[in-house]
Amino acid sequence: MREYPDLNLEGLLLSNDACCDIIYKETYFRKHALQCHPMRQALFDVLCEVKEKTALQIRTGNDDQPEDPQLMRLDNMLVAEGVAGPDKGAPLSGDASGGDQADYRQKLGQIRLVYNQELQKYEEACSEFTQHVMSLLKDQSRVRPISQKEIERMVSIIQKKFSGIQVQLKQSTCEAVMILRSRFLDARRKRRNFSKQATEVLNEYFYSHLSNPYPSEEAKEELARQCNITVSQVGDFCGFHLFLMGLIFFPMQSVRKLRSNFNLT
């Protein structure tokens, strides 16, 4: 057994601080010498007194906070989409129809796979870091006073720090699901509302009237009758295409007027 000369209280403090700056083997011997030193308990008692005096100056209060409402909303959406929750392994319910259903489910399955892989990495990293900090605190509690409640509070702080990463992951996943849903539902809506013949009639009218492509009420009624759709759908079709082309073919004043008509300002 390696022997160390007797140290006074100041020497013990310096020895404890030096443990972070020396190699592991040397640290082990110094920690052992510190724990076996006859003045270790005296050092511990002094640190307890210091802690009791300074504890009054530290903010004390209930650190328990309600769950982040943003995180709750994201969780609810992911569960509803089958990406998370108890049904995350169940077959996906497609919102697309026909041949697009398989494609929709495949892409949603890819999102779910990536999400669960990244969530597992997050949970493993959080658990590993938390265990490391807990081990350090329990080890240091042999020298300085650290209560179990303080360790739990530190764990709570760590988890709150990591929750920011969790929010970003879930938010990006929700955005990916919404983009996917919007893309396929829009495609289905277009097929449901406009047949091929109706699209051809509307495109022919639009591009043959580029000088004044937005139809009058009488023209919209006639186009709706020809295409077997509603007058509102005719207006939406022409208005949307007019807005897209307005930035290229029309003066900025006309574009601003168009934005105002469609409440796009």
C-alpha positions in Angstrom: 0.0 0.0 0.0 1.3 3.4 -1.0 1.9 5.7 1.9 1.2 9.4 2.0 2.5 11.9 4.6 0.0 13.4 7.0 -1.9 16.4 5.5 -3.5 19.2 7.3 -7.0 20.5 6.3 -5.6 22.9 3.7 -3.6 20.1 2.2 -6.7 17.9 2.0 -8.5 20.6 0.1 -5.6 21.1 -2.3 -5.3 17.3 -2.8 -9.0 17.0 -3.6 -8.8 19.8 -6.2 -5.7 18.3 -7.7 -7.6 15.0 -8.4 -9.0 16.5 -11.6 -5.5 17.3 -13.0 -3.7 14.0 -12.6 -3.8 10.6 -14.3 -6.4 8.1 -13.2 -4.1 5.8 -11.3 -2.7 8.7 -9.3 -6.3 9.9 -8.7 -7.3 6.5 -7.3 -4.5 6.6 -4.7 -5.2 10.1 -3.7 -8.9 9.5 -3.4 -8.2 6.4 -1.2 -5.8 8.4 1.0 -8.4 11.1 1.3 -11.2 8.7 2.3 -8.9 7.0 4.9 -7.5 10.2 6.3 -8.4 10.7 10.0 -9.4 14.3 9.3 -11.9 13.4 6.5 -14.9 13.5 8.8 -13.8 16.9 10.1 -13.6 18.2 6.6 -17.0 16.8 5.9 -18.5 18.5 8.9 -17.0 21.8 8.0 -18.4 21.5 4.5 -21.8 20.7 6.0 -21.7 23.9 8.1 -20.7 26.0 5.1 -23.5 24.4 3.1 -26.1 25.2 5.8 -25.0 28.8 5.9 -25.0 29.3 2.1 -28.2 27.3 1.5 -30.3 30.2 2.9 -28.9 32.4 0.1 -29.8 29.9 -2.7 -33.2 30.1 -4.3 -35.4 27.6 -2.7 -38.7 26.6 -4.2 -40.6 24.0 -6.0 -38.6 23.1 -9.1 -41.4 20.9 -10.3 -42.9 22.4 -13.5 -45.8 21.2 -15.5 -45.0 19.3 -18.7 -44.2 21.5 -21.7 -47.5 22.1 -23.5 -45.6 22.3 -26.8 -44.2 18.8 -26.2 -47.7 17.6 -25.3 -49.1 18.9 -28.5 -46.3 17.3 -30.5 -46.8 14.0 -28.7 -50.5 14.0 -29.4 -50.0 14.6 -33.1 -47.3 11.9 -33.4 -49.6 9.4 -31.6 -52.5 10.4 -33.9 -50.4 9.8 -37.0 -49.2 6.4 -35.7 -45.6 7.6 -35.6 -45.3 7.3 -31.8 -47.3 5.8 -28.9 -48.5 2.3 -28.3 -49.7 1.9 -31.9 -46.4 2.9 -33.5 -45.8 -0.7 -34.6 -49.3 -1.1 -36.0 -50.0 -1.0 -39.8 -50.3 2.6 -41.0 -53.7 3.9 -42.0 -53.3 5.6 -45.4 -55.0 8.9 -46.1 -54.4 8.6 -49.8 -56.5 6.6 -52.2 -55.8 4.3 -55.1 -52.2 3.7 -56.1 -51.0 6.6 -53.9 -52.0 4.8 -50.8 -49.0 2.4 -50.9 -46.6 5.3 -51.6 -48.1 7.4 -48.8 -47.7 4.5 -46.3 -44.2 3.8 -47.5 -43.1 7.4 -47.0 -44.9 7.7 -43.6 -43.2 4.4 -42.6 -39.8 5.9 -43.4 -40.6 9.0 -41.3 -41.6 6.7 -38.5 -38.5 4.6 -38.8 -36.2 7.6 -38.7 -38.0 9.2 -35.8 -37.9 6.1 -33.6 -34.2 5.6 -34.4 -33.3 9.2 -33.5 -35.5 9.0 -30.4 -33.7 5.9 -29.3 -30.3 7.6 -29.8 -31.6 10.6 -27.8 -32.9 8.4 -24.9 -29.6 6.5 -24.8 -27.5 9.6 -24.8 -29.7 11.2 -22.1 -29.6 8.1 -19.9 -25.8 7.7 -20.3 -25.1 11.3 -19.4 -27.5 11.1 -16.5 -25.9 8.0 -15.1 -22.5 9.5 -15.5 -23.5 12.6 -13.5 -25.2 10.5 -10.8 -22.1 8.4 -10.4 -19.9 11.5 -10.0 -22.2 13.1 -7.5 -22.5 9.9 -5.4 -18.7 9.5 -5.5 -18.3 13.2 -4.4 -20.9 12.7 -1.7 -18.2 10.8 0.3 -16.2 14.0 0.6 -18.8 16.8 0.5 -22.5 16.8 1.5 -24.8 15.9 -1.4 -28.3 14.7 -0.5 -30.4 12.4 -2.6 -32.8 15.2 -3.3 -30.0 17.3 -4.7 -29.0 14.4 -7.0 -32.6 14.1 -8.2 -32.8 17.8 -8.8 -29.6 17.7 -10.9 -31.1 14.8 -12.9 -34.3 16.9 -13.5 -32.1 19.8 -14.7 -30.3 17.5 -17.1 -33.5 16.0 -18.5 -34.9 19.5 -19.0 -31.8 20.4 -21.0 -32.2 17.3 -23.1 -35.9 18.0 -23.6 -34.9 20.8 -26.0 -33.4 18.2 -28.3 -36.5 16.1 -28.0 -38.8 19.1 -29.0 -36.7 19.8 -32.1 -36.8 16.1 -33.1 -40.6 15.8 -32.6 -41.2 19.2 -34.3 -39.2 18.3 -37.4 -41.0 14.9 -37.5 -44.4 16.6 -37.3 -43.5 19.0 -40.0 -42.4 16.1 -42.3 -45.7 14.3 -41.6 -47.7 17.5 -42.4 -45.8 18.1 -45.6 -46.4 14.5 -46.7 -50.1 14.6 -45.8 -50.6 17.9 -47.6 -48.8 16.7 -50.7 -50.9 13.5 -51.0 -54.2 15.1 -50.0 -53.7 17.9 -52.4 -53.0 15.5 -55.2 -56.2 13.5 -54.3 -58.3 16.6 -54.0 -57.1 17.8 -57.5 -58.1 14.4 -59.0 -61.4 14.4 -57.2 -62.3 18.0 -58.2 -61.1 18.2 -61.7 -61.2 15.5 -64.4 -58.7 15.5 -67.2 -61.3 17.0 -69.5 -62.1 19.8 -67.0 -58.4 20.6 -66.5 -57.9 20.9 -70.3 -60.9 23.2 -70.6 -59.7 25.4 -67.8 -56.2 25.5 -69.1 -57.3 26.3 -72.6 -59.4 29.2 -71.3 -56.7 30.6 -69.0 -53.9 30.6 -71.6 -56.1 31.9 -74.4 -57.1 34.9 -72.2 -53.7 35.9 -70.8 -54.5 39.6 -71.3 -57.4 39.2 -68.9 -57.3 35.6 -67.6 -59.6 35.9 -64.6 -63.1 35.1 -66.0 -66.2 37.2 -65.4 -69.1 35.8 -63.5 -70.8 34.7 -66.7 -67.7 33.1 -68.0 -67.2 31.2 -64.7 -70.7 29.9 -64.8 -70.2 28.7 -68.4 -66.8 27.0 -67.5 -68.4 25.4 -64.4 -71.2 24.0 -66.6 -68.7 22.6 -69.2 -66.4 21.1 -66.6 -69.2 19.9 -64.3 -67.7 21.7 -61.3 -68.7 24.6 -59.1 -68.3 28.3 -59.9 -66.1 28.6 -56.8 -63.8 25.9 -58.1 -63.4 27.7 -61.4 -62.5 30.9 -59.5 -60.0 29.1 -57.3 -58.3 27.5 -60.3 -58.0 30.7 -62.3 -57.0 32.8 -59.3 -54.3 30.4 -58.2 -52.8 30.2 -61.7 -53.1 33.9 -62.2 -51.2 34.6 -58.9 -48.4 32.2 -59.9 -48.0 33.8 -63.3 -48.6 37.4 -62.1 -45.1 37.7 -60.7 -43.6 37.1 -64.1 -46.1 38.5 -66.7 -48.0 41.3 -65.0 -46.9 44.7 -63.6 -46.4 44.8 -59.8 -49.5 47.0 -59.4 -51.6 44.2 -60.8 -50.0 41.7 -58.6 -50.7 43.8 -55.5 -54.3 44.1 -56.6 -54.5 40.4 -57.1 -53.1 39.7 -53.7 -55.7 42.0 -52.2 -58.6 40.3 -54.0 -57.5 36.9 -52.7 -56.6 38.2 -49.2 -52.9 37.3 -49.8 -51.5 40.5 -48.4 
